[in-house]
């Protein structure tokens, strides 16, 4: 088996791509929430008693607390996805380092060990 065949990083690269796509989706959704009417009232929600000028409570779609919770969830999800992608990236770098270093003198090939020929 050649060194070229031993380098198997496809699965890790898919993990990186999936997590970056997930982070992008979370950020895009958060941007959409910023455009909602309730998003502009998030800062004012701390001073507000939960009632509009006419005395009615906020409707569910524009409730500043609901929008804030959604934004917090999206930001945390995006951060988690980016961290997972960074971890997978470090795995790729480690595999590349081992690949570029070549076989260790005196060490038998991994395939021979798996087949019980070592």
C-alpha positions, 0 to 999 in steps of 0.5 A: 500500500502506498502512502497516498492510499493511507491518507484518508481525510474525506470523512473529516473534510465532510464534517468540516463542510457540514459544520461550516454550512450549519454555522452559515445557516444559523448566522443567516437565520439570525440576520433575518431575526434582526430584520423583524420588528421585535428585534429592534425592541430587544434593548427596550425590553428590559425597561418595558413591562411587556405591554404595548402602548395600548395596554395589550401584551406583545404578540408572540411573533414580535415578543422581544424576549422570544426574539432574544431567546431565538438569537441567543440559540442561533448564536450558540449553535453557530459557535458550536458548529464553528468549534466543531469545524475547527476541531475537524480541521485540526484532525486533518492537519494532524493526519497531513503531518503524519502523512508528510512525515512518512513511515517511522523507521522500525514501525510496521505498516498499519495494514499488516498489523490489522491483518495479523501479519505483524 
